[in-house]
């Protein structure tokens, strides 16, 4: 059984996002991912835009990598395929 399969279903995309970021060379510590998840929980987001803002605020991509960060976000949370 994969690690993602054993998680509560709502957490799976957050963990997948962390893995995608790390695979693309973003330095994301487990504590940062925990903070991201907690921030989303506290915000009670009304849209995916709120989730994206929490990701930027807690995971802090470098300005020159924001486009790549957002593309990974879209891939994981919206199912968009990167080309």
PLY file of the C-alpha trace (Angstrom):
ply
format ascii 1.0
element vertex 83
property float x
property float y
property float z
element edge 82
property int vertex1
property int vertex2
end_header
0.00 0.00 0.00
1.42 3.39 -0.92
1.94 6.10 1.67
-0.63 8.33 -0.06
-3.22 5.55 -0.05
-3.00 5.27 3.74
-3.60 9.01 4.32
-6.98 10.56 4.91
-8.26 11.35 1.41
-8.33 15.17 1.85
-4.59 15.19 2.67
-3.47 13.22 -0.39
-3.16 16.18 -2.80
-1.19 18.19 -0.25
1.30 15.38 0.20
1.45 14.81 -3.56
2.18 18.51 -4.03
5.08 18.31 -1.58
6.49 15.33 -3.47
6.08 17.09 -6.82
7.87 20.17 -5.50
10.76 18.13 -4.14
11.03 16.13 -7.37
11.35 19.45 -9.22
14.14 20.69 -6.97
12.17 22.88 -4.58
13.48 22.69 -1.02
10.37 21.87 1.00
10.83 20.67 4.56
8.19 18.47 6.22
7.54 21.30 8.68
6.72 23.66 5.80
4.25 21.19 4.36
2.64 20.78 7.79
2.38 24.58 8.06
0.78 24.74 4.60
-1.84 22.14 5.56
-2.51 23.90 8.88
-2.84 27.28 7.15
-5.41 25.88 4.74
-7.32 24.42 7.67
-7.29 27.71 9.54
-8.30 29.74 6.51
-11.26 27.56 5.66
-10.63 28.40 2.00
-13.56 29.30 -0.19
-11.69 28.61 -3.41
-8.60 26.96 -4.81
-7.15 30.47 -5.15
-7.05 30.63 -1.34
-5.20 27.31 -1.23
-2.69 28.61 -3.81
-2.14 31.76 -1.73
-1.52 29.65 1.38
0.99 27.58 -0.61
2.88 30.70 -1.68
2.81 32.14 1.84
4.02 29.01 3.62
6.25 27.33 1.02
7.79 30.56 -0.28
8.93 29.81 -3.82
11.68 32.08 -5.16
10.22 34.78 -7.42
12.02 33.36 -10.46
10.41 29.95 -9.86
6.82 31.08 -9.17
5.65 30.09 -12.64
7.04 26.57 -12.22
5.58 26.39 -8.70
2.14 27.39 -10.00
2.37 24.87 -12.85
3.04 22.10 -10.32
0.17 23.35 -8.18
-2.13 23.19 -11.21
-0.90 19.71 -12.07
-1.61 18.34 -8.61
-4.73 20.26 -7.59
-6.39 20.76 -10.98
-5.11 17.73 -12.88
-3.40 19.82 -15.55
-0.63 17.96 -17.32
2.72 19.69 -17.59
4.13 19.91 -21.09
0 1
1 2
2 3
3 4
4 5
5 6
6 7
7 8
8 9
9 10
10 11
11 12
12 13
13 14
14 15
15 16
16 17
17 18
18 19
19 20
20 21
21 22
22 23
23 24
24 25
25 26
26 27
27 28
28 29
29 30
30 31
31 32
32 33
33 34
34 35
35 36
36 37
37 38
38 39
39 40
40 41
41 42
42 43
43 44
44 45
45 46
46 47
47 48
48 49
49 50
50 51
51 52
52 53
53 54
54 55
55 56
56 57
57 58
58 59
59 60
60 61
61 62
62 63
63 64
64 65
65 66
66 67
67 68
68 69
69 70
70 71
71 72
72 73
73 74
74 75
75 76
76 77
77 78
78 79
79 80
80 81
81 82
